[in-house]
Each structure stands twice: as structure tokens, then as C-alpha cells.
Amino acid sequence: MESAKELKGFDKRIIFFSLENTHNSRTKTYFDGIKAGGFDCGWFEINSKSIFTSLMAVIASLPKQNLYFVVASPSHILVPFVFILTRKKPIFDAGWPLTDGVITSRKNWGLFGLGFVKILLIDLMSIIFAKKVFVETIEQKNRLEKFYFPFRNKFLVIPTGFNESRFSFKNNNSMNQSDNNVLFRGGDLQEAGIDTLINAIKISSSKKIGFIIASRSSRLISLNLFNTLVYSDYLTDEEIYKLYIKSKIILGQLSPHKRTNWTIPHKFFEAAYLGIPYVTSDSLPMLKFEDINSVKTFKGGDPTDLLEVIEKLLNDPDKMKELGTNIKNLYELNFRQSLLSENFLKHILNTENK
């Protein structure tokens, strides 16, 4: 990343606002990268039960000039409050609209659909009162430009990436991939497609493939899945890392859920950072990566096809090596933390100077 002195125009402090308990926010990746580059920035967490007074107290403690304001993901509701209290539209690192996570993924419509109306209004207000809105993929940008047509010029793409400090102990551990372990980690949501994996394991008869599932789901342990280790409790970053380095294949989203066509999960960037082959459903973003031999896809929701792809790969060490090398190169060229943080800064500068 260019230093603060080299990146002309950054003579101000960058203030990030986030709701409490969102440390895994994608925005934290950019914040940590920006701070590592020597820029003056601050991260302030706002109490969700007293947003106005909590935010007002933070803003009152800040100098009145030479500030850039950024609202972190997923703190959409803060955007209009920041505008009201500062009289300045902030940059909003949305990543995705709230309707994606609450409605599209979790089907949490609320009583008589009122939950949907509330979330839709928060999304709309966050876009109206933001100067620019950063989203995760070009596919996400395209669909939001159509849905929020009057505000189509506000959307910019910055991939989610990975906060590399989470695996800061990486050099102290080496890959231990002597066994054919296949790792799935993620929530027990329809979008993640964990049932596809469960069904693939049920039809598997190979003792040569060991499955590892890290998911905070209460139903998994009772299934007694063949040749499968299940981790249903909270795992630290170091524990997650140890699961990665003993796995030969990382599984992505496994369902044909429509949201997979415009989002890229965190685990893709984790696998790419470590250079481990990644198998995932045939969503639009992943098919693009498959075209450059960086991932391997299967027919989403089809457990038989998933198992066949896994078995074929594990029996083809040359292809495995190619996928591992290519996904690592893809990460270094497009998604490394320092690069995304620098692009984040440049977008802020370009926006504020207009």
C-alpha cells in the first residue's frame, strides 16, 4: 500500500462508525489495512439500543474539521443518523443490502411482513443518505443499480477480502495435508447448502475421504455422519486455521440458492489466502473463477455431483496443485488486504474531491 505521504490528498482523519459486536465486519479488513499503512483513522462502536445519543457523544468528541466519515458493514441503520448529526453524507461500506441477509438468506419476514418493510426502509435510507455505497461484487452492483435506479451512480465495487491479521500465526504452522480431509465451515442456512453435504456424506462409502464440518448447528452431531468430524461450538481463529491447514479441499456454498449468484462468502477468501483448492456450487461469480482454473464447481444442490467432483480431484494431484496455485495467485493479484485497503482509500479520496 502507498504510504500516507505518497497518497496525496489524505491529510484528514478517517472515522469509521459501526454498531457494537461487528468485529467480523468486512470493513474491519480495510480499517486494519489502512491503519497498517500509517493513516490516521479511528473505529467507534455505537450502542444499538441508543444509537442517537451514543453517536452524538462520539461526534461531539471529534474535531469539527478534516474528517472523512465511513459507516461500516453491516451497520446500515447508522447512515441516516451520521448524516443528521454531521450534516455530511458518509461513505457507506454496505457490502450487501440488509434484505440479502435477513430476508433472502434467513426468510425473516416478521409479523405480517412488517419485518421486510422495516429492513427495506433501512436499506433505502442508507443508500439515500450515503455519498457512495461500496458493494462486494459486480453482480451485486448490477442488481442494486436496477432496483435502486435513481441512485445507480452511488454504487462501487470493493471485494470483501480477508483480514490477514486473523491468521497472523500462519508462519508458525505448516500444512499437514497427509489425509484426504474436506472442510466445510459456515452457517446452517439454505444458502450454505449444508444438507447437500450431509446427503453427499450419506452416499459416500470411501474411508479415504474424511469430512470436517465446522458449523454452529445443533442438529449435526446427532446425525452420526460417516467418517465426519463435527465442530458445533465457537472456534477461535487459530482453531479455524488448524482445520484449514489439515484439509486438502475447502467447500464453499453448496446450494443453488439465488443469492450465491451475487455474493462471495468469506471462506472463499480464506481458502484463496492459504492457497487451498476450493469446490463450490456453480454460481455466476464462481463460474468466472473456474474459467481461469482457480476453483472447481459442481451442480449446486446435487450431492452426487459434489461427491464425484471431490473424489475426482483427490485422485488427481496435478489438478489439485494447479487449483491451489491458481487460487493463491488470484488472491495476490486481486484480493490481498493491502490492495483492497488502498483501493478503499482511493475511492474515498475520489469521492470527497468531487
C-alpha positions as CSV (number, residue, x, y, z in Angstrom):
1,M,0.0,0.0,0.0
2,E,1.1,3.5,-0.7
3,S,2.0,5.4,2.5
4,A,0.1,8.3,3.8
5,K,2.7,10.7,2.4
6,E,2.6,9.1,-1.0
7,L,-1.1,9.1,-1.4
8,K,-1.7,12.8,-1.9
9,G,-4.8,14.3,-0.6
10,F,-5.1,12.3,2.6
11,D,-4.5,14.9,5.2
12,K,-7.6,14.1,7.1
13,R,-8.6,11.6,9.7
14,I,-10.9,8.7,8.7
15,I,-13.7,8.0,11.2
16,F,-15.4,4.6,11.0
17,F,-18.7,4.1,12.7
18,S,-20.0,0.6,13.5
19,L,-22.7,-1.0,15.6
20,E,-21.4,-2.9,18.6
21,N,-20.2,-6.5,18.2
22,T,-19.5,-6.4,14.5
23,H,-15.7,-7.2,14.7
24,N,-16.0,-9.6,11.9
25,S,-17.4,-6.9,9.7
26,R,-15.8,-6.8,6.2
27,T,-15.0,-3.1,6.8
28,K,-12.6,-4.1,9.6
29,T,-10.4,-5.7,7.0
30,Y,-10.0,-2.3,5.3
31,F,-9.7,-0.4,8.5
32,D,-6.8,-2.6,9.7
33,G,-5.1,-2.4,6.3
34,I,-5.5,1.4,6.3
35,K,-4.1,1.7,9.8
36,A,-1.2,-0.5,8.9
37,G,-0.4,1.9,6.1
38,G,0.1,4.7,8.5
39,F,-3.1,6.6,8.0
40,D,-4.9,8.4,10.9
41,C,-8.2,6.6,11.4
42,G,-10.5,5.7,14.3
43,W,-13.0,2.9,14.9
44,F,-16.0,3.8,17.0
45,E,-18.7,1.3,18.1
46,I,-22.2,2.6,18.6
47,N,-24.7,1.1,21.1
48,S,-27.6,-0.3,19.0
49,K,-30.1,0.5,21.8
50,S,-29.3,4.2,22.0
51,I,-28.0,5.0,18.5
52,F,-28.7,8.7,18.5
53,T,-27.3,9.6,21.9
54,S,-24.3,7.2,21.6
55,L,-23.4,8.5,18.2
56,M,-23.9,12.1,19.2
57,A,-21.5,11.7,22.1
58,V,-18.8,10.3,19.8
59,I,-19.2,13.0,17.2
60,A,-19.1,15.7,19.9
61,S,-15.7,14.4,21.0
62,L,-14.3,14.7,17.5
63,P,-12.8,17.8,15.9
64,K,-15.1,19.8,13.6
65,Q,-12.9,19.7,10.5
66,N,-10.6,17.5,8.5
67,L,-12.7,14.3,8.9
68,Y,-13.9,11.6,6.5
69,F,-16.9,9.6,7.8
70,V,-17.4,5.9,6.9
71,V,-20.2,3.7,8.1
72,A,-19.1,0.0,8.4
73,S,-20.9,-3.1,7.3
74,P,-23.4,-4.3,8.5
75,S,-24.4,-1.1,10.2
76,H,-26.8,0.2,7.6
77,I,-29.1,1.9,10.2
78,L,-26.3,4.3,11.2
79,V,-26.1,6.1,7.8
80,P,-29.0,8.5,8.2
81,F,-28.0,9.2,11.8
82,V,-24.5,10.1,10.8
83,F,-25.9,12.4,8.1
84,I,-28.3,14.1,10.6
85,L,-25.6,14.7,13.2
86,T,-22.8,15.7,10.9
87,R,-24.7,17.3,8.0
88,K,-22.5,15.3,5.8
89,K,-23.2,12.2,3.8
90,P,-20.8,9.4,4.8
91,I,-19.2,6.8,2.7
92,F,-21.1,3.6,3.3
93,D,-19.4,0.2,3.0
94,A,-22.5,-1.9,2.7
95,G,-21.1,-5.0,1.1
96,W,-24.7,-6.1,0.5
97,P,-28.2,-4.8,1.4
98,L,-29.8,-5.9,4.7
99,T,-32.5,-7.6,2.7
100,D,-29.9,-10.1,1.5
101,G,-29.0,-11.4,4.9
102,V,-32.3,-11.0,6.8
103,I,-34.9,-11.8,4.0
104,T,-33.1,-13.6,1.1
105,S,-31.0,-15.8,3.4
106,R,-33.0,-16.2,6.6
107,K,-36.5,-15.6,5.4
108,N,-37.2,-13.5,8.5
109,W,-40.2,-11.6,7.2
110,G,-41.6,-10.6,10.6
111,L,-45.2,-10.4,11.6
112,F,-47.4,-9.8,8.6
113,G,-44.3,-9.0,6.6
114,L,-43.6,-5.9,8.7
115,G,-40.0,-7.0,9.2
116,F,-39.4,-6.9,5.5
117,V,-40.9,-3.4,5.2
118,K,-38.6,-2.2,8.0
119,I,-35.5,-3.8,6.5
120,L,-36.3,-2.4,3.1
121,L,-36.7,1.1,4.5
122,I,-33.4,0.9,6.3
123,D,-31.7,-0.2,3.1
124,L,-33.3,2.7,1.2
125,M,-32.4,5.3,3.8
126,S,-28.8,4.0,4.0
127,I,-28.5,4.5,0.2
128,I,-30.2,7.9,0.1
129,F,-28.1,9.4,2.9
130,A,-24.8,7.9,1.7
131,K,-22.4,9.7,-0.7
132,K,-21.2,6.4,-2.1
133,V,-22.1,2.8,-1.4
134,F,-19.4,0.1,-1.6
135,V,-20.7,-3.4,-2.5
136,E,-19.0,-6.8,-2.8
137,T,-19.3,-7.9,-6.4
138,I,-20.1,-6.6,-9.9
139,E,-23.1,-8.8,-9.8
140,Q,-24.3,-7.2,-6.6
141,K,-23.7,-3.8,-8.1
142,N,-25.7,-4.6,-11.3
143,R,-28.8,-5.8,-9.4
144,L,-28.8,-2.9,-6.9
145,E,-28.4,-0.4,-9.8
146,K,-31.6,-1.8,-11.3
147,F,-33.5,-1.9,-8.0
148,Y,-32.4,1.5,-6.8
149,F,-32.3,3.1,-10.3
150,P,-32.4,6.7,-9.2
151,F,-29.3,6.1,-7.1
152,R,-27.4,3.9,-9.6
153,N,-24.4,6.2,-9.7
154,K,-23.7,5.7,-6.0
155,F,-22.5,2.1,-6.2
156,L,-18.9,1.0,-6.4
157,V,-17.3,-2.5,-6.1
158,I,-14.8,-3.5,-3.4
159,P,-14.4,-7.2,-2.8
160,T,-14.8,-8.4,0.8
161,G,-11.3,-9.9,1.1
162,F,-9.8,-11.3,4.2
163,N,-8.3,-9.8,7.3
164,E,-4.9,-11.4,7.2
165,S,-4.2,-10.5,10.8
166,R,-6.6,-13.2,11.8
167,F,-4.1,-15.8,10.7
168,S,-1.1,-13.9,12.0
169,F,0.3,-17.1,13.4
170,K,0.4,-18.7,9.9
171,N,4.2,-18.9,9.7
172,N,4.3,-20.8,12.9
173,N,2.3,-23.7,11.5
174,S,2.8,-25.8,8.4
175,M,0.4,-27.5,6.1
176,N,-0.5,-31.0,7.3
177,Q,-2.5,-32.5,4.4
178,S,-1.4,-36.1,4.5
179,D,-5.1,-37.2,4.9
180,N,-7.9,-36.5,2.4
181,N,-9.8,-34.1,4.6
182,V,-12.5,-32.0,3.1
183,L,-13.6,-28.9,5.2
184,F,-16.9,-27.2,5.3
185,R,-17.4,-24.3,7.6
186,G,-20.4,-22.0,7.6
187,G,-23.9,-21.5,9.0
188,D,-26.8,-24.0,8.8
189,L,-28.7,-21.9,6.2
190,Q,-30.4,-22.9,3.0
191,E,-27.9,-20.7,1.1
192,A,-24.9,-22.5,2.5
193,G,-26.3,-25.9,1.4
194,I,-25.2,-28.0,4.3
195,D,-27.9,-30.5,3.5
196,T,-26.3,-31.1,0.2
197,L,-23.1,-32.0,2.0
198,I,-25.0,-34.2,4.5
199,N,-26.5,-36.1,1.6
200,A,-23.2,-36.5,-0.1
201,I,-21.6,-37.9,3.0
202,K,-24.6,-40.4,3.4
203,I,-23.9,-41.8,-0.1
204,S,-20.2,-41.9,0.3
205,S,-18.6,-45.2,1.1
206,S,-15.0,-44.2,0.8
207,K,-13.0,-44.4,4.0
208,K,-10.2,-42.4,2.2
209,I,-12.2,-39.2,2.5
210,G,-12.6,-37.5,5.8
211,F,-15.1,-34.8,6.2
212,I,-14.9,-31.9,8.6
213,I,-17.9,-29.7,9.4
214,A,-17.5,-26.5,11.4
215,S,-20.9,-25.1,11.9
216,R,-22.8,-23.9,14.9
217,S,-25.7,-26.1,14.2
218,S,-27.3,-28.2,17.0
219,R,-28.6,-31.0,14.7
220,L,-25.3,-32.1,13.1
221,I,-23.8,-34.2,16.0
222,S,-26.9,-36.3,16.4
223,L,-26.7,-37.4,12.7
224,N,-23.6,-39.5,13.3
225,L,-22.3,-38.9,9.8
226,F,-19.9,-41.4,8.3
227,N,-16.2,-40.6,8.6
228,T,-17.0,-37.0,9.7
229,L,-15.8,-34.7,12.4
230,V,-18.3,-32.1,13.6
231,Y,-17.3,-28.9,15.4
232,S,-20.5,-27.1,16.6
233,D,-19.0,-24.9,19.2
234,Y,-17.4,-21.5,18.7
235,L,-13.9,-21.8,17.2
236,T,-11.1,-19.3,17.6
237,D,-9.2,-18.0,14.6
238,E,-6.3,-20.3,15.5
239,E,-8.6,-23.3,15.7
240,I,-10.2,-22.5,12.4
241,Y,-6.7,-22.1,10.8
242,K,-5.7,-25.5,12.1
243,L,-8.7,-27.1,10.4
244,Y,-7.8,-25.3,7.2
245,I,-4.2,-26.5,7.1
246,K,-5.1,-30.1,7.6
247,S,-7.7,-30.0,4.7
248,K,-7.0,-30.7,1.1
249,I,-10.2,-29.2,-0.2
250,I,-12.3,-26.3,1.2
251,L,-16.1,-26.3,0.4
252,G,-17.9,-23.2,-0.5
253,Q,-21.6,-22.6,-0.8
254,L,-23.3,-25.8,-1.9
255,S,-26.8,-24.9,-2.7
256,P,-28.4,-23.4,-5.9
257,H,-29.7,-20.5,-3.8
258,K,-30.2,-17.4,-5.9
259,R,-28.1,-15.2,-3.5
260,T,-25.0,-17.2,-4.4
261,N,-25.1,-15.5,-7.9
262,W,-24.2,-12.1,-6.5
263,T,-22.2,-12.8,-3.3
264,I,-18.9,-14.3,-2.4
265,P,-18.6,-15.8,1.1
266,H,-15.7,-15.1,3.5
267,K,-14.5,-18.7,3.3
268,F,-13.6,-18.2,-0.4
269,F,-11.1,-15.5,0.5
270,E,-9.7,-17.6,3.4
271,A,-9.1,-20.6,1.2
272,A,-7.6,-18.3,-1.5
273,Y,-5.3,-16.7,1.0
274,L,-4.0,-20.1,2.1
275,G,-3.9,-21.5,-1.5
276,I,-6.2,-24.5,-0.8
277,P,-8.4,-25.9,-3.6
278,Y,-11.9,-24.6,-3.4
279,V,-15.0,-26.6,-4.5
280,T,-18.3,-24.7,-4.7
281,S,-21.7,-24.6,-6.4
282,D,-21.9,-23.2,-10.0
283,S,-22.8,-19.6,-9.1
284,L,-22.1,-16.8,-11.5
285,P,-19.0,-15.4,-9.6
286,M,-17.5,-18.9,-9.2
287,L,-18.0,-19.9,-12.8
288,K,-15.9,-16.9,-13.7
289,F,-13.1,-18.1,-11.4
290,E,-13.5,-21.6,-12.8
291,D,-12.9,-20.3,-16.3
292,I,-9.4,-19.3,-15.2
293,N,-8.9,-22.7,-13.4
294,S,-8.9,-21.1,-9.9
295,V,-11.9,-23.1,-8.4
296,K,-13.8,-26.2,-9.2
297,T,-17.6,-26.1,-9.4
298,F,-20.4,-28.7,-9.3
299,K,-24.1,-28.5,-9.9
300,G,-25.4,-26.7,-6.9
301,G,-27.7,-28.8,-4.6
302,D,-26.6,-32.1,-6.3
303,P,-24.9,-34.3,-3.6
304,T,-23.9,-37.0,-6.2
305,D,-22.1,-34.4,-8.4
306,L,-20.5,-32.9,-5.3
307,L,-19.1,-36.2,-4.2
308,E,-17.9,-37.1,-7.8
309,V,-16.1,-33.8,-8.1
310,I,-14.4,-34.3,-4.7
311,E,-13.3,-37.9,-5.5
312,K,-12.0,-36.9,-8.9
313,L,-9.9,-34.1,-7.5
314,L,-8.4,-36.1,-4.7
315,N,-7.3,-38.7,-7.3
316,D,-5.7,-36.0,-9.4
317,P,-2.7,-34.4,-7.5
318,D,-1.7,-32.4,-10.6
319,K,-5.1,-30.7,-10.8
320,M,-5.1,-30.1,-7.1
321,K,-1.7,-28.4,-7.3
322,E,-2.9,-26.3,-10.2
323,L,-6.1,-25.2,-8.4
324,G,-4.1,-24.4,-5.2
325,T,-1.5,-22.3,-7.1
326,N,-4.1,-20.5,-9.2
327,I,-6.4,-19.5,-6.4
328,K,-3.4,-18.2,-4.4
329,N,-2.3,-16.2,-7.4
330,L,-5.9,-14.9,-7.9
331,Y,-5.8,-13.7,-4.3
332,E,-2.4,-12.0,-4.5
333,L,-3.4,-10.2,-7.7
334,N,-6.9,-9.1,-6.8
335,F,-7.9,-9.6,-3.2
336,R,-4.9,-9.2,-0.8
337,Q,-5.7,-6.9,2.1
338,S,-3.2,-4.2,1.3
339,L,-4.6,-3.8,-2.2
340,L,-8.2,-3.7,-1.2
341,S,-7.4,-1.2,1.6
342,E,-5.5,1.0,-0.9
343,N,-8.5,0.9,-3.3
344,F,-10.8,1.7,-0.4
345,L,-8.8,4.8,0.3
346,K,-8.6,5.9,-3.3
347,H,-12.4,5.6,-3.7
348,I,-12.8,7.8,-0.6
349,L,-10.4,10.4,-1.9
350,N,-12.0,10.4,-5.4
351,T,-15.5,10.8,-3.8
352,E,-14.6,13.5,-1.4
353,N,-12.7,15.5,-4.0
354,K,-15.7,15.7,-6.4
